[in-house]
Amino acid sequence: MAHPDIWYVAFEPKKPLKPDDGGTRAVRSTRTFKSEVDAKLFAMQILAKGWSASAGTLNPHQPRQIVAPSQIERWADPGLGG
């Protein structure tokens, strides 16, 4: 049996994108990962774009972990103690 994805990274641009009709909308997306290392690598790519991100473990994985946008850079970057 394949190992399930246990981590997620949710992300979106800091500024809403402008669709062709002139309105604004936020585009929030989520990707899932089998390991925390893969989630951290992806989060670093998102942060390098200047986008906002959060992360955490998917249910029912225990212990439950949540990484808020204010903590994500420290969590993802090994140089900052992540």
C-alpha positions as CSV (number, residue, x, y, z in Angstrom):
1,M,0.0,0.0,0.0
2,A,1.3,3.5,-0.9
3,H,2.1,5.9,1.8
4,P,-0.6,8.6,2.1
5,D,0.1,12.3,1.9
6,I,0.3,13.7,5.4
7,W,1.4,17.3,4.9
8,Y,-0.2,20.2,3.1
9,V,0.9,23.7,2.1
10,A,-1.8,26.2,1.3
11,F,-0.7,29.3,-0.6
12,E,-1.9,32.4,-2.4
13,P,-0.5,35.6,-3.9
14,K,-0.3,38.4,-1.3
15,K,-2.1,40.7,-3.8
16,P,-5.3,39.5,-5.4
17,L,-5.1,38.7,-9.1
18,K,-7.1,40.7,-11.5
19,P,-9.2,38.7,-13.9
20,D,-10.1,39.9,-17.3
21,D,-13.5,41.3,-16.2
22,G,-11.8,44.0,-14.0
23,G,-12.7,42.5,-10.6
24,T,-10.2,41.1,-8.1
25,R,-10.1,37.6,-6.6
26,A,-7.8,35.7,-4.3
27,V,-6.6,32.4,-5.7
28,R,-5.9,30.1,-2.8
29,S,-4.5,26.7,-3.6
30,T,-3.3,23.7,-1.6
31,R,-0.8,20.9,-2.4
32,T,-0.2,17.8,-0.4
33,F,3.0,15.9,0.3
34,K,4.2,12.6,1.7
35,S,6.9,14.2,3.9
36,E,7.6,17.3,5.9
37,V,10.8,17.8,3.9
38,D,8.9,18.0,0.6
39,A,6.4,20.4,2.1
40,K,9.2,22.6,3.4
41,L,10.9,22.7,0.0
42,F,7.7,23.6,-1.7
43,A,6.9,26.3,0.9
44,M,10.3,27.9,0.3
45,Q,9.5,28.1,-3.4
46,I,6.2,29.8,-2.6
47,L,7.8,32.2,-0.2
48,A,10.5,33.1,-2.8
49,K,7.7,34.3,-5.1
50,G,6.6,36.7,-2.3
51,W,3.4,34.7,-1.8
52,S,1.6,33.9,1.5
53,A,1.5,30.3,2.8
54,S,0.5,28.1,5.7
55,A,1.1,24.4,6.3
56,G,0.2,21.5,8.5
57,T,-0.6,17.9,8.8
58,L,-3.7,16.3,7.3
59,N,-6.2,14.5,9.4
60,P,-6.0,11.8,10.9
61,H,-2.2,12.2,11.1
62,Q,-1.1,12.6,14.7
63,P,0.4,14.6,16.3
64,R,-1.5,17.4,14.5
65,Q,0.7,20.3,13.5
66,I,-0.3,23.7,12.1
67,V,2.2,26.2,10.7
68,A,0.6,29.7,10.6
69,P,1.7,32.2,7.9
70,S,3.6,34.2,10.6
71,Q,5.7,31.0,11.4
72,I,6.1,29.5,7.9
73,E,9.5,31.1,7.0
74,R,11.1,29.9,10.2
75,W,9.6,26.4,9.8
76,A,10.6,26.0,6.1
77,D,14.1,27.5,6.2
78,P,16.7,25.2,7.9
79,G,19.0,28.3,8.3
80,L,16.3,29.9,10.5
81,G,15.9,26.8,12.7
82,G,13.2,25.0,10.7
